[in-house]
Structures are given as structure tokens and as C-alpha cells.
Amino acid sequence: DAPDHTRLRKLSAKSFTNRFVQSLEPNIRRMVTELLDQVGNQNEFDVLDALARPLPAIVIAEMLGVPPEERHLFEEWSAQLVRYTEILNPDAIAQAAHGDRAMRAYLQALVDRKRQAPSDDLVSRLIADETDGESLDIEELLSLCTLLLVAGHETTTRLIASCLYLLLRHPDQLAAVRADRSLVPAALEEALRLEPPVLAVSRIARESFEYKGTRFRRR
């Protein structure tokens, strides 16, 4: 909602230019190759464990400037944070809150280090970016980094898995994509249409009402 969203979007957009996003492709290709190399010549392997789960966390951690030896933490935190969607499960919410606190504490320390020694990474860019004399405060910066992990990790993991599943279910389409790699973008779009990675939508009741015997109170 304006004006807050307008200001935040303007400030963060400078760090998400098309040129910056495109510059990530060589490193992402390298990471995919490294993960698949670990599979070796196995006849069978779990695509989720070997590629779909670790890849997004590694990419996002590298974007933020996280040291390689600490990137596994982002995969763990992402798995915890996504449990916020289990709104009727108190244990899941507690686990998500624990992961949220742990990651924010880590990101706070990371921001402090980047202020002292900036480098060519997203956190350093977000700290340095300023528009019309304004910049992101620490809470906005931490929230943006958290959103990047939650929105970018689980959705990508599910898309990789569901797209491969759909192609395996339709061998003619799999053969077509293998024969012509230019069809990959269309295959991904079709996978998004058929099996969306996220199906949960939260709603806020603006007026109290009753629906099928349940009373919803205005918030």
C-alpha cells in the first residue's frame, strides 16, 4: 500500500536491475553443475535432496554475500519459515518463529559486517543505495532479506520438482524439450500454470460476517 510500498519498491529496485539478475546466470549454472556432479553416475537419486532443495538456498545466500561454509543455514531456516503457512498447527508456527529469529540475528550480524567491509553482493548494495535522500533502515533491510529467502527458496524448489514430474508424466513433451532446449521457458511456464508452487492465500476480514456456521471477526 502507498506510500510505504512505493518508497520501499523505489529503494530496492536499484538493487534488482535486469543487468544484475542476468549477471547471476553463470554462477547459477556453475552451482547446478557442482550439485549434479555430486550425484555422479548413480542410476537413481532424489532430485529434491540433490538439487531442488539446496540450489535456491545456495543462490540466495551467495547473492546476500554469505560465506560458503554458512550457506547450509539458509536451507534450514527456509524449511522452518515456510511452516508459517500451517496456520492451524501451533508447533509449526513455533518452529517457524524460531527460524525467523535465528535468521534475523544472523542477518543483523551480516549487515554490521557489510557496513564495515562492503563487497559486491546484494546486502552491500542495499546498504549503499539511496533515493531522494532516503535509504532502507535496518528493519526494512532485514525484512527484505527474509522475504527474498522465503519467496525465492520454497517456490523454486517446488517448481523444479513439479516441472520434472510433469515432464516425466508426459514423455512426448520431455522428448521435445530435450530435442529443443529453447522450449524450456515454455515448459516452466506451463508447469507454473498446472502445478503452482504456492496455493495458500491469507485474507483479512474487513467486516465481521458468518460463513457456513463459522463467525469471522473484523480485524
C-alpha positions in Angstrom: 0.0 0.0 0.0 1.2 3.5 -0.8 3.1 5.4 0.3 5.3 2.8 2.2 5.3 0.2 -0.6 6.1 2.9 -3.2 9.1 4.1 -1.2 10.4 0.6 -0.4 10.0 -0.5 -4.0 11.8 2.5 -5.3 14.7 1.9 -2.9 15.0 -1.8 -3.5 14.5 -1.7 -7.3 18.0 -0.2 -7.8 19.5 -3.5 -6.5 17.3 -5.7 -8.6 18.1 -4.4 -12.1 17.8 -6.8 -15.1 21.5 -6.4 -15.6 22.2 -7.6 -12.0 19.8 -10.6 -12.3 21.3 -11.6 -15.6 24.8 -11.5 -14.1 23.8 -14.3 -11.7 23.3 -16.8 -14.5 26.9 -18.1 -14.9 27.2 -18.7 -11.2 23.9 -20.5 -11.0 24.9 -22.7 -13.9 28.1 -23.5 -12.0 26.2 -24.4 -8.9 23.8 -26.7 -10.8 26.8 -28.5 -12.3 28.5 -28.9 -9.0 25.4 -30.3 -7.4 24.8 -32.7 -10.2 28.5 -33.7 -10.2 28.0 -34.9 -6.6 25.4 -37.3 -7.9 28.0 -38.9 -10.1 26.9 -42.0 -12.1 24.1 -43.1 -9.8 21.3 -44.8 -11.7 18.8 -43.3 -9.2 18.8 -40.3 -6.9 16.4 -37.9 -5.2 16.1 -34.7 -7.2 14.7 -32.8 -4.2 17.6 -33.7 -2.0 20.3 -33.5 -4.6 19.2 -30.3 -6.5 15.8 -28.7 -5.9 16.2 -28.0 -2.2 19.9 -26.9 -1.9 20.2 -24.9 -5.1 17.9 -21.9 -4.2 19.3 -21.6 -0.8 22.9 -21.6 -2.2 22.0 -19.0 -4.8 20.2 -16.7 -2.4 23.0 -17.0 0.2 25.6 -16.1 -2.4 23.5 -13.1 -3.6 23.5 -11.9 0.0 27.2 -12.3 0.4 27.1 -15.2 2.9 30.3 -17.2 3.2 30.1 -20.7 1.5 30.6 -22.6 4.8 27.4 -20.9 6.3 25.1 -21.3 3.3 23.5 -24.5 4.6 21.9 -22.4 7.4 19.7 -20.7 4.8 18.3 -24.1 3.7 17.4 -25.0 7.3 15.8 -21.6 8.0 13.8 -21.7 4.8 12.4 -25.1 5.8 11.4 -23.6 9.1 10.0 -20.4 7.8 7.7 -22.0 5.3 5.8 -23.6 8.2 4.2 -20.3 8.9 1.7 -21.4 6.3 0.5 -24.2 8.7 -1.7 -21.7 10.5 -3.7 -24.3 12.5 -0.5 -26.1 13.8 0.9 -24.3 16.9 4.1 -26.4 16.8 4.8 -25.5 13.2 4.3 -21.8 14.0 6.7 -22.0 16.9 9.3 -23.7 14.7 8.8 -21.0 12.0 9.2 -18.3 14.6 12.4 -19.9 15.9 13.9 -20.0 12.4 12.8 -16.4 11.8 14.6 -15.2 15.0 17.7 -17.1 14.2 17.9 -15.8 10.7 17.3 -12.2 11.6 20.1 -12.4 14.2 22.4 -13.8 11.6 21.4 -11.2 9.1 21.9 -8.4 11.6 25.5 -9.5 12.2 26.0 -9.8 8.4 24.7 -6.3 7.8 27.1 -5.0 10.5 30.0 -6.7 8.8 29.0 -5.4 5.4 28.8 -1.8 6.7 32.4 -2.1 7.8 33.6 -4.0 4.8 31.2 -3.8 1.8 31.7 -6.1 -1.2 29.9 -6.9 -4.5 26.8 -8.5 -3.0 23.1 -7.7 -2.5 23.3 -6.7 1.1 26.2 -4.2 0.4 24.2 -2.8 -2.5 21.0 -2.4 -0.4 23.0 -0.6 2.4 24.6 1.8 -0.1 21.5 2.5 -2.3 19.8 5.8 -1.6 17.0 7.6 -3.4 15.9 11.2 -2.8 17.9 11.3 0.4 16.3 8.1 1.8 17.7 4.6 2.5 16.4 1.4 4.0 16.5 1.2 7.8 17.7 -2.0 9.5 14.2 -3.5 10.0 13.3 -2.9 6.3 16.6 -4.4 5.2 16.2 -7.5 7.4 12.6 -7.9 6.2 13.6 -7.7 2.6 16.3 -10.3 3.0 13.9 -12.6 4.8 11.3 -12.2 2.1 13.9 -13.0 -0.5 14.6 -16.3 1.1 11.0 -17.3 1.8 9.7 -16.2 -1.6 12.6 -17.4 -3.6 13.6 -20.7 -2.0 10.5 -22.9 -1.4 8.8 -21.7 -4.7 11.9 -22.6 -6.7 12.3 -25.9 -5.0 8.7 -26.9 -5.8 8.9 -25.6 -9.4 12.0 -27.7 -10.2 10.3 -30.8 -8.7 6.9 -30.3 -10.2 8.2 -29.4 -13.7 10.4 -32.5 -13.8 7.4 -34.6 -12.5 5.1 -33.3 -15.2 7.7 -33.9 -18.0 8.2 -37.5 -16.8 4.4 -37.9 -16.8 4.4 -36.7 -20.4 7.3 -38.4 -22.2 6.5 -36.8 -25.5 6.9 -33.4 -24.0 10.1 -34.4 -22.3 11.5 -35.7 -25.6 10.5 -32.4 -27.3 12.3 -30.3 -24.6 15.4 -32.5 -24.8 15.5 -32.1 -28.6 14.9 -28.3 -28.5 16.2 -26.5 -25.3 14.5 -23.3 -26.5 11.3 -24.9 -25.2 12.5 -24.9 -21.6 11.0 -21.4 -20.8 7.6 -22.5 -22.1 7.8 -25.8 -20.2 8.5 -23.8 -17.0 5.5 -21.5 -17.6 3.2 -24.5 -18.3 4.4 -26.2 -15.1 3.6 -23.0 -13.1 0.1 -23.0 -14.6 -0.6 -26.7 -14.0 1.1 -27.0 -10.6 1.6 -23.6 -8.9 4.3 -23.8 -6.2 2.1 -21.8 -3.7 -1.6 -22.3 -3.1 -2.0 -20.5 0.2 -3.5 -17.0 0.3 -4.1 -15.2 3.5 -7.1 -12.9 3.8 -8.0 -10.2 6.4 -11.7 -9.7 7.2 -12.6 -6.0 6.8 -16.1 -6.7 8.2 -17.4 -9.3 10.6 -19.5 -12.0 8.9 -20.7 -15.6 9.1 -19.9 -18.3 6.6 -21.2 -21.9 6.8 -21.7 -21.7 10.5 -18.3 -20.0 11.3 -18.2 -16.5 12.6 -15.3 -14.3 11.2 -14.5 -11.2 13.1 -13.3 -8.0 11.6 -9.6 -7.3 12.1 
